[in-house]
Amino acid sequence: MPKKALIDQQLPFPALMKLGMKFFELAFMTGRLPVLRDLHPWTNKNKTNVSWLPINKNLERTASTPAPAEVVADYINRARYLSIVDFCGCRRSFQCKDYPEEIGCLFMGESTLEIPSEHNRQVSRDQALAHLEKAVQADLVPVMGKARVDNFIFSVPDKGKLLTVCFCCECCCITRYMRHLPAERLNEIFIPLEGLSIEVDHTCVGCGTCEKKCFIGAITIEDGRSVIGEKCRLCGRCARFCPQGAIKLRLNNPRLKEDYRRRVDPHVQIG
């Protein structure tokens, strides 16, 4: 019998898929314990290194600073092997009503050839760039890097040759479970883009919209004002949904592509 990816084994059983997501949350909860977070490959700082790449239209950036989505495009244009999964397992598990299920992960690297899923297909650079654009237009925020958990989900041995671009929603994505990790470990495996910053200005009325949209629980309302805590990974969703426009996201790094490569490339090969 041909090998099947873990995700394919669960597909015929929606309840099992949702139960599987609970298993993932429990696995990340073990990261609360120092010894276990070093032992577990999904939370080990040498096996996972990812970042959000915000797609906010009102992102403030200097003229010489590339847009975050250009960092994804840079990797696509350098990758020899590219593949797309034709659905999002997280959104299917939770039967997402707000974002399209058919926009799945984009993978890069030689290990894409080893993904046994019948729902994974090799694509050209142009197809990968079109998939990125489709995701951005659907308001799905890319998170990119070496994500060890995907080797498990797609039943691929970890050879350091699988780079993930997950197009995430705040309501369903497995990245939500990283809220169980302490900020010091998040700073080692789920790293904000270099040169990216966030600020809540005086127009905040404390409505709580941002708090509800924060995937990782980093925002609280204190004394009638939004306070962004140390777990914030700068995904940009709070700024995207703030009805007052009170949350400002700024990017100032002309060498953003180079800095991202310098950090992520030692963890994963895409050639």
C-alpha positions in Angstrom: 0.0 0.0 0.0 1.4 3.4 -1.0 2.5 5.6 1.9 -0.1 8.3 2.9 0.6 11.6 4.6 -0.9 11.9 8.1 -3.3 14.6 6.9 -4.6 12.3 4.1 -5.3 9.5 6.5 -7.6 11.9 8.5 -9.4 13.5 5.5 -12.3 11.1 5.3 -13.1 11.7 9.0 -13.8 15.4 9.8 -14.3 14.7 13.5 -10.9 13.0 13.5 -9.3 16.0 11.8 -10.6 18.3 14.5 -9.5 16.0 17.2 -6.1 15.9 15.6 -5.9 19.7 15.9 -6.5 19.3 19.7 -3.5 16.9 19.7 -1.4 19.6 18.2 -2.4 22.0 20.8 -1.6 19.6 23.6 1.8 19.0 22.0 2.6 22.7 22.0 1.4 23.0 25.6 4.3 20.7 26.6 6.5 23.7 25.6 5.6 25.3 28.9 8.1 23.0 30.5 11.7 24.0 29.8 13.1 20.5 29.3 10.2 19.4 27.1 10.4 22.5 24.9 14.0 21.7 24.1 13.3 18.0 23.4 10.2 18.5 21.3 11.2 19.1 17.7 8.3 21.5 17.0 9.4 23.9 19.8 13.2 23.3 19.5 15.0 26.5 18.5 17.3 24.5 16.1 14.4 22.9 14.2 11.8 25.8 13.8 12.4 29.3 12.6 9.4 31.1 11.1 8.1 34.7 10.7 4.8 36.4 9.8 5.0 38.6 6.7 2.2 41.1 7.2 0.2 42.2 4.2 -1.5 45.3 5.6 -2.3 47.9 2.9 -1.6 50.7 5.4 1.8 49.3 6.4 4.2 52.3 6.7 7.6 51.6 5.2 10.4 53.6 3.8 10.8 53.9 0.1 13.8 51.6 0.0 12.2 48.9 2.2 10.7 45.9 0.3 7.1 44.8 1.1 7.0 41.6 3.2 5.4 39.7 0.4 8.5 40.4 -1.7 10.5 38.3 0.7 8.2 35.3 -0.1 8.6 36.1 -3.8 12.4 36.2 -3.4 12.3 32.7 -2.0 10.0 31.5 -4.8 12.3 32.9 -7.4 15.3 31.1 -5.9 13.7 27.7 -5.2 14.3 24.8 -7.5 11.4 22.8 -6.2 7.9 24.2 -5.4 4.7 22.5 -4.5 1.2 23.6 -3.4 -1.3 21.7 -1.3 -4.8 22.2 -2.7 -6.6 22.8 0.6 -5.8 24.1 4.1 -6.0 21.4 6.7 -6.6 23.9 9.5 -9.5 25.6 7.8 -11.0 22.2 6.8 -10.7 20.9 10.3 -12.6 23.8 11.8 -14.9 24.3 8.8 -13.8 27.9 8.4 -16.5 30.3 7.2 -14.4 33.4 6.9 -11.5 32.4 4.6 -11.2 30.1 1.5 -10.3 26.5 2.3 -8.9 25.9 -1.1 -5.8 28.1 -0.5 -3.3 25.7 1.0 0.3 25.7 2.0 3.1 26.5 -0.5 6.3 24.4 0.1 9.8 24.8 -1.3 12.9 22.6 -1.3 13.8 19.1 -2.5 11.7 17.4 0.2 8.6 18.6 -1.6 9.2 15.6 -3.9 8.8 13.3 -0.9 5.4 14.6 0.3 3.1 11.5 -0.2 -0.1 13.5 -0.2 -2.2 13.2 -3.3 -3.3 16.7 -2.7 0.3 18.1 -3.1 1.4 19.0 -6.6 4.6 20.4 -8.1 4.2 23.8 -9.6 6.2 26.4 -11.6 7.5 29.7 -10.2 4.7 31.5 -12.0 2.1 29.3 -10.4 3.6 29.7 -7.0 3.7 33.5 -7.4 0.0 33.4 -8.5 -0.8 31.4 -5.5 0.9 33.9 -3.2 -1.1 36.7 -4.9 -4.4 34.8 -4.5 -3.7 34.3 -0.8 -2.8 38.0 -0.2 -6.0 39.1 -2.0 -8.0 36.8 0.3 -6.4 38.5 3.3 -4.5 35.4 4.3 -1.2 36.4 6.1 1.9 34.3 5.1 4.0 32.7 7.7 7.2 31.4 6.3 10.3 29.5 7.4 11.4 26.2 8.7 8.4 24.6 10.5 9.3 21.2 11.8 5.6 20.4 12.6 5.0 20.2 8.8 7.4 17.3 8.4 5.1 15.4 10.8 1.8 16.6 9.2 3.0 15.6 5.7 5.0 12.5 6.7 8.3 13.8 5.3 11.6 13.0 7.0 13.4 16.1 8.3 16.4 16.6 6.0 16.4 20.4 6.3 15.0 20.7 2.8 11.4 21.7 3.4 10.5 25.4 3.7 6.9 26.2 4.5 4.7 29.2 3.5 1.4 28.8 5.3 -1.4 31.2 4.5 -3.0 31.6 7.8 -6.3 32.9 9.2 -6.5 34.0 12.8 -9.4 31.7 13.6 -8.2 28.2 12.5 -4.4 28.1 12.0 -2.2 25.8 14.0 0.0 28.8 14.8 -2.5 29.8 17.4 -1.2 27.0 19.7 2.1 28.8 20.0 0.4 31.0 22.5 1.2 28.3 25.1 4.9 29.0 24.8 6.7 31.6 26.9 7.8 34.7 25.1 11.5 33.8 25.5 11.0 30.7 23.4 8.8 32.5 20.9 11.6 35.0 20.4 13.8 32.0 19.3 11.4 30.2 16.9 8.7 32.6 15.9 10.6 35.7 15.1 9.2 39.1 14.0 10.5 40.5 10.7 13.7 42.5 11.1 12.9 46.2 11.2 9.2 45.8 11.9 7.5 47.6 14.8 4.0 48.3 16.1 2.4 51.1 18.1 -1.0 52.0 19.6 -1.6 55.7 19.3 -3.9 58.1 21.2 -7.0 57.4 19.0 -7.5 54.0 20.6 -10.9 53.7 22.3 -10.4 50.3 23.9 -13.1 48.7 21.8 -11.5 45.2 22.0 -11.6 44.4 18.3 -7.8 43.8 18.2 -7.9 41.7 21.4 -10.4 39.3 19.7 -8.4 39.1 16.5 -5.0 38.4 18.1 -4.2 34.8 17.2 -1.7 34.4 20.1 -3.4 36.3 22.9 -0.8 39.1 23.1 -3.3 42.0 23.5 -5.2 43.1 26.5 -7.4 46.1 27.2 -6.2 48.1 30.2 -7.7 51.4 31.4 -9.7 51.6 28.2 -6.8 51.2 25.9 -5.2 48.4 23.9 -1.9 47.1 25.3 0.3 44.9 23.1 2.3 42.4 25.1 5.6 40.6 24.7 4.1 37.7 22.9 3.2 39.8 19.9 4.7 38.3 16.7 3.8 41.4 14.5 1.4 39.6 12.1 -0.4 42.9 11.5 -4.0 41.6 12.0 -4.8 44.0 14.9 -3.8 46.9 12.7 -5.8 45.5 9.8 -9.0 45.2 11.8 -8.8 48.2 14.1 -11.9 50.3 13.3 -10.1 53.5 14.6 -6.9 53.0 12.7 -5.2 53.4 16.0 -2.6 50.6 15.6 0.4 51.6 13.4 2.6 49.0 11.8 5.9 50.2 10.5 8.7 48.6 8.5 12.1 50.2 8.1 14.8 47.8 6.7 16.2 48.2 3.2 18.1 44.9 3.7 15.0 42.9 4.7 15.5 40.2 2.1 19.1 39.7 3.1 18.4 39.7 6.8 15.7 37.2 6.4 17.9 34.9 4.3 20.8 35.2 6.9 18.5 34.0 9.7 16.4 31.3 7.9 18.8 29.8 5.3 21.0 28.0 7.9 17.9 26.0 8.9 16.6 25.0 5.5 17.8 24.5 1.9 15.5 25.4 -1.0 17.9 24.8 -3.9 
